[in-house]
């Protein structure tokens, strides 16, 4: 399990570190009573033991542990979907939800909640929301009268990220906090644009034309009445499609709005700096299992292909066919899972395009830096000036104190300082 230690700043630690980092020099001092000479090295040995107890977990440093979320529904055996770092002592819960093809809100959704031991800090990833809308009056009336919302889907007009946040998310699920600031996140918008271009290329294979994407993303600062503050991030993609109306010769418009990456981080008022570091580490550490992500995407792409085939009248999609298709994908995925060397976790040391979006969300709050050790390159929150690792790809220490040396303080010579590198 990956662990990251976060010693806090501002301490000149232990005599040996004081000498090395605070400009101390070896000196001798004669005790008038005993006529004995005590060297700085001897004092170092004595004070090191006493100083070790001065470092308190949660005050002087934080330990981060990697937690892994399993998909217990989509495969014949539980499969790891994603992982992230949480401060030690936090509790968490989460789930991967599959709504089967043909259901009211077909798709794969996920939710995750985590909370500190004292309940003062919390991190939550809420499931995506899907809105559908049409300008065709007959279809509009039908959908309003026969809407089958599945918890994650609704028949509602399209919105952008800020409209959704101010008019829906904040007064609803967020319990109406005071909105301090809302900023557009251009880095996330650009990444969403590239992803949407790939979706547009797929849609053209089904004969869709005149598809337009509008992507928006925001970071927001909020405050609740219970002396709690927080950050909210989310991204919205609105898809507009022209559909010829064969009955009157006009063109109707179909809208699909996907509200995703809904993340909320809460912290006590006045703890902004500590919260920034925690939030940045958590968001920057999210790693989606590429095998799981590929299998999920392939499954739903096959569903779309089958649905299109039915639409054009080439074949009839049967439940048995969909089931067989899913079982085949699952069997193939399970075979790959058995052969995957899960101990190496190479994919956790890299950023997929999906994970990069999480990092981009936090860049307006806290920048990230790249560090390298023997195992590869890692992104670390820039709230700290120094990083160490044990060159095992699992354990890291971040600190602002230039005199802090974990190999001395923690009595573990395996800790080596990482080198800061360019992107």
C-alpha positions in Angstrom: 0.0 0.0 0.0 1.5 3.4 -1.0 2.2 5.7 1.9 3.2 9.4 1.8 4.4 11.1 4.9 3.9 14.9 5.2 6.0 16.4 7.9 4.9 20.0 8.7 7.1 23.0 8.3 9.1 25.3 10.4 11.1 23.0 12.8 14.9 22.8 13.1 15.1 19.1 14.0 17.5 17.2 16.2 21.0 18.2 17.0 22.5 16.4 14.0 20.1 18.2 11.7 20.6 21.5 13.4 24.3 21.2 12.7 23.8 20.3 9.1 20.9 22.6 8.3 21.1 25.5 10.7 24.8 26.4 10.4 25.9 24.7 13.6 29.6 23.9 14.1 31.3 21.2 16.1 32.5 22.7 19.3 33.8 21.6 22.7 32.6 22.7 26.1 34.3 22.1 29.4 32.1 21.3 32.4 33.5 23.2 35.4 32.3 20.6 37.9 33.5 17.5 36.1 36.3 18.9 34.0 34.9 16.7 31.2 34.7 17.8 27.5 31.3 17.2 25.7 31.5 17.3 21.9 28.6 18.4 19.7 28.6 14.8 18.3 27.9 13.4 21.7 25.2 15.9 22.3 23.7 14.9 18.9 23.5 11.3 20.0 21.7 12.2 23.2 19.3 14.7 21.7 18.4 12.6 18.7 16.6 10.1 20.9 14.7 12.8 22.7 13.8 14.6 19.6 12.3 11.6 17.8 9.4 11.7 20.3 8.8 15.4 19.4 7.3 14.5 16.0 3.6 13.8 16.3 1.6 12.2 13.6 -1.1 14.5 12.4 0.8 17.5 13.7 4.3 17.3 12.4 3.6 14.9 9.5 0.8 13.1 7.8 0.8 9.5 6.5 -1.0 8.9 3.3 -2.2 5.4 2.4 -3.4 4.2 -1.0 -7.0 2.8 -0.9 -8.4 0.7 -3.8 -12.0 0.6 -4.9 -13.3 -2.6 -6.4 -16.0 -3.2 -9.0 -18.1 -6.0 -7.5 -20.9 -6.0 -10.0 -19.5 -5.8 -13.6 -17.3 -8.9 -13.7 -17.3 -12.5 -12.6 -14.8 -11.6 -9.8 -14.2 -8.3 -8.1 -11.9 -6.1 -10.2 -10.0 -3.0 -9.1 -11.5 0.1 -10.7 -9.4 2.9 -9.3 -7.3 3.9 -6.3 -6.3 7.1 -4.5 -4.3 8.3 -1.5 -6.1 9.2 1.7 -4.6 10.5 5.0 -4.2 7.7 7.6 -7.2 7.2 9.8 -9.7 8.4 7.3 -12.7 6.2 6.7 -14.1 5.6 3.2 -16.9 3.9 1.3 -17.7 3.7 -2.4 -19.3 1.7 -5.2 -19.3 1.0 -8.9 -22.9 0.9 -10.1 -23.9 -0.8 -13.4 -27.3 0.0 -14.9 -27.9 -2.6 -17.6 -28.5 -1.9 -21.3 -32.2 -1.1 -21.8 -32.7 0.2 -18.3 -33.9 3.7 -17.6 -30.4 5.1 -17.2 -28.0 2.6 -18.8 -24.3 3.1 -18.0 -21.6 2.6 -15.4 -21.5 5.1 -12.5 -19.3 5.4 -9.4 -19.5 7.3 -6.1 -16.9 7.6 -3.3 -17.0 9.3 0.2 -14.1 9.7 2.7 -13.9 11.5 6.0 -11.2 12.2 8.6 -11.3 10.6 12.0 -12.6 13.8 13.6 -15.1 14.4 10.9 -13.7 17.9 10.1 -12.4 17.1 6.7 -14.2 15.2 3.9 -13.7 14.3 0.3 -16.6 13.1 -2.0 -16.8 12.1 -5.6 -20.4 12.1 -6.7 -21.8 10.1 -9.7 -22.2 11.6 -13.1 -25.6 13.1 -14.0 -27.1 12.9 -17.5 -29.7 15.3 -18.9 -31.6 14.8 -22.2 -33.7 17.3 -24.1 -35.2 17.9 -27.5 -36.8 20.7 -29.5 -39.4 18.3 -31.0 -42.6 19.2 -29.3 -44.2 15.8 -29.5 -41.1 14.0 -28.1 -40.8 16.7 -25.4 -44.4 16.2 -24.3 -44.0 12.4 -24.3 -40.8 12.5 -22.3 -42.3 14.9 -19.7 -45.3 12.5 -19.3 -43.3 9.3 -19.3 -39.9 10.2 -17.9 -38.2 7.2 -16.4 -35.4 8.7 -14.4 -33.0 6.2 -13.0 -31.3 8.2 -10.3 -28.6 9.6 -12.5 -30.7 10.6 -15.6 -33.3 13.4 -16.1 -35.2 15.0 -18.9 -34.0 18.6 -18.4 -32.8 21.4 -20.6 -29.1 21.7 -21.3 -26.9 23.7 -18.9 -23.2 24.7 -18.7 -21.0 24.1 -15.6 -21.6 27.3 -13.8 -25.4 27.2 -14.4 -25.6 23.7 -13.1 -23.5 24.6 -10.0 -25.4 27.7 -9.1 -28.9 26.6 -9.9 -28.9 22.9 -9.2 -25.9 21.5 -7.4 -25.3 24.2 -4.7 -28.9 24.7 -3.6 -29.6 20.9 -3.8 -27.0 18.3 -2.9 -24.6 20.9 -1.4 -27.3 22.2 1.0 -27.1 25.8 -0.2 -23.7 27.1 0.8 -22.5 30.7 0.3 -20.7 30.9 -3.0 -17.5 32.8 -2.5 -15.9 32.4 -6.0 -16.4 30.5 -9.2 -13.6 30.2 -11.8 -13.5 28.6 -15.2 -10.9 25.8 -15.5 -9.4 26.1 -19.0 -7.0 23.2 -18.6 -9.8 20.8 -17.9 -11.9 22.3 -20.7 -9.1 21.7 -23.2 -8.8 18.1 -22.1 -12.6 17.6 -22.3 -12.5 19.0 -25.9 -9.9 16.4 -27.0 -12.0 13.6 -25.5 -15.1 14.9 -27.1 -13.4 15.0 -30.5 -12.9 11.2 -30.2 -16.6 10.7 -29.3 -17.6 12.8 -32.4 -15.5 10.5 -34.7 -17.3 7.5 -33.3 -20.7 9.1 -33.7 -20.0 9.8 -37.4 -19.6 6.1 -37.9 -23.3 5.7 -37.1 -24.3 8.3 -39.6 -24.7 11.2 -37.2 -24.1 14.6 -38.6 -23.8 18.2 -37.4 -22.8 17.2 -33.9 -21.6 20.1 -31.7 -19.9 19.9 -28.4 -19.7 22.6 -25.7 -17.5 21.8 -22.7 -17.3 23.8 -19.5 -15.5 23.2 -16.2 -15.4 25.2 -13.0 -13.6 25.4 -9.6 -15.6 27.0 -6.8 -15.0 28.2 -3.3 -17.9 27.8 -0.9 -18.8 28.3 2.8 -21.4 26.7 5.0 -23.1 28.1 8.1 -21.5 25.5 10.4 -18.0 27.2 10.0 -17.0 24.8 7.2 -15.5 25.8 4.0 -14.8 23.9 0.8 -13.9 23.5 -2.8 -16.1 22.2 -5.6 -15.0 21.1 -9.0 -17.0 19.7 -11.9 -17.1 19.5 -15.7 -20.1 19.6 -18.1 -20.2 18.4 -21.7 -23.3 19.4 -23.7 -23.8 17.6 -27.1 -26.2 19.2 -29.6 -27.3 17.0 -32.6 -29.4 17.9 -35.6 -32.0 15.3 -36.4 -34.1 15.6 -39.6 -37.9 15.6 -39.0 -39.3 13.3 -41.7 -42.9 14.4 -41.0 -42.6 18.2 -41.6 -39.2 18.5 -43.4 -37.6 20.6 -40.5 -34.7 19.8 -38.3 -35.0 19.1 -34.7 -32.3 19.3 -32.1 -31.4 16.7 -29.5 -29.4 17.6 -26.5 -27.4 15.4 -24.1 -25.7 17.0 -21.1 -23.2 15.0 -19.1 -22.3 16.5 -15.7 -19.1 14.7 -14.5 -16.1 14.9 -12.2 -18.3 16.3 -9.4 -15.9 16.5 -6.4 -16.5 18.3 -3.1 -13.8 18.8 -0.4 -14.8 20.2 3.0 -12.5 21.6 5.7 -12.7 23.7 8.9 -12.6 27.5 8.4 -9.1 28.9 8.8 -7.4 25.7 7.7 -7.1 26.6 4.0 -3.4 25.9 3.6 -3.5 22.4 5.3 -6.7 21.7 3.2 -5.0 22.7 0.0 -2.2 20.2 0.5 -4.6 17.4 1.4 -7.0 18.1 -1.4 -4.1 18.3 -3.9 -2.5 15.1 -2.8 -5.9 13.2 -3.0 -6.9 14.6 -6.4 -3.5 14.2 -7.9 -3.2 10.6 -6.7 -6.4 9.3 -8.4 -5.4 6.4 -10.7 -7.9 4.6 -12.8 -7.1 1.0 -13.6 -6.6 1.1 -17.4 -7.6 -2.5 -17.9 -10.9 -1.9 -16.1 -11.5 1.3 -17.9 -10.8 -0.3 -21.3 -13.2 -3.2 -20.6 -16.0 -0.9 -19.5 -15.6 1.4 -22.5 -15.5 -1.6 -24.9 -18.7 -3.0 -23.4 -20.7 0.1 -23.8 -19.3 0.8 -27.3 -20.5 -2.7 -28.3 -23.9 -1.8 -26.8 -24.0 1.4 -29.0 -23.0 -0.6 -32.1 -25.7 -3.1 -31.5 -28.2 -0.4 -30.8 -27.3 1.4 -34.0 -27.7 -1.9 -35.9 -31.2 -2.3 -34.6 -31.9 1.3 -35.6 -31.0 0.8 -39.2 -32.9 -2.5 -39.3 -29.9 -4.8 -40.0 -30.3 -7.0 -36.9 -32.5 -7.3 -33.9 -30.7 -6.9 -30.6 -31.8 -9.6 -28.1 -31.1 -9.7 -24.4 -29.3 -12.9 -24.9 -27.0 -11.3 -27.4 -26.2 -8.5 -25.0 -25.5 -10.9 -22.2 -23.3 -13.1 -24.4 -21.4 -10.0 -25.5 -20.8 -8.9 -21.9 -19.8 -12.4 -20.8 -17.2 -12.6 -23.6 -15.7 -9.3 -22.6 -15.7 -10.3 -18.9 -14.0 -13.6 -19.6 -11.4 -11.9 -21.7 -10.9 -9.3 -19.0 -10.5 -11.9 -16.3 -7.9 -13.7 -18.3 -6.0 -10.5 -18.6 -6.4 -9.8 -14.9 -4.8 -13.1 -14.0 -1.7 -12.3 -16.0 -1.4 -8.8 -14.8 1.4 -8.3 -12.3 -0.6 -6.3 -9.8 2.4 -5.9 -7.5 4.3 -3.7 -9.9 1.5 -1.2 -10.4 3.2 0.5 -13.3 0.0 2.3 -14.2 -0.1 4.0 -10.8 3.2 5.8 -11.6 1.8 7.3 -14.8 -1.1 9.5 -15.7 -3.7 8.4 -18.2 -5.7 11.1 -19.9 -8.6 10.5 -17.6 -6.4 10.9 -14.5 -4.8 14.0 -15.9 -8.1 15.7 -15.7 -8.1 15.3 -11.9 -4.7 17.0 -11.7 -5.8 19.8 -14.0 -8.8 20.5 -11.7 -6.4 21.3 -8.8 -3.9 23.4 -10.7 -5.9 26.6 -9.9 -5.7 25.7 -6.2 -2.2 24.2 -6.0 0.3 23.6 -8.7 2.1 20.2 -9.0 5.8 19.4 -9.5 7.5 16.4 -11.2 10.0 14.4 -9.2 12.0 11.4 -10.2 13.6 8.4 -8.4 14.8 5.1 -9.6 11.3 3.8 -10.3 10.1 6.7 -12.5 8.6 10.1 -12.5 5.8 11.2 -10.1 3.6 14.2 -9.7 3.7 15.8 -6.3 1.8 18.7 -4.9 3.9 21.9 -5.1 2.9 22.9 -1.5 6.1 21.2 -0.5 9.6 21.9 -1.5 11.3 18.6 -0.9 10.3 15.0 -1.7 11.9 11.6 -0.7 11.1 8.1 -1.6 12.3 4.6 -0.8 12.6 3.8 -4.5 9.9 1.2 -4.2 7.1 3.2 -6.0 4.9 3.0 -2.9 6.2 5.3 -0.2 6.9 9.0 -0.3 7.6 11.9 2.2 7.0 15.5 1.4 8.3 18.4 3.5 9.0 22.1 3.4 11.8 22.0 6.0 15.2 22.2 4.3 16.8 20.6 7.4 14.5 17.6 7.5 16.2 14.3 6.5 13.9 11.2 6.9 16.9 8.8 6.8 18.1 10.4 10.1 14.9 11.3 11.8 13.1 8.0 11.0 16.3 6.0 11.3 15.8 4.4 7.8 18.6 4.7 5.4 16.4 3.6 2.4 14.9 7.1 2.1 16.5 9.1 -0.7 15.7 12.6 -1.8 14.0 12.8 -5.2 15.1 15.1 -8.0 12.8 17.8 -9.3 12.5 17.5 -13.1 10.7 19.2 -15.9 7.5 17.8 -17.5 
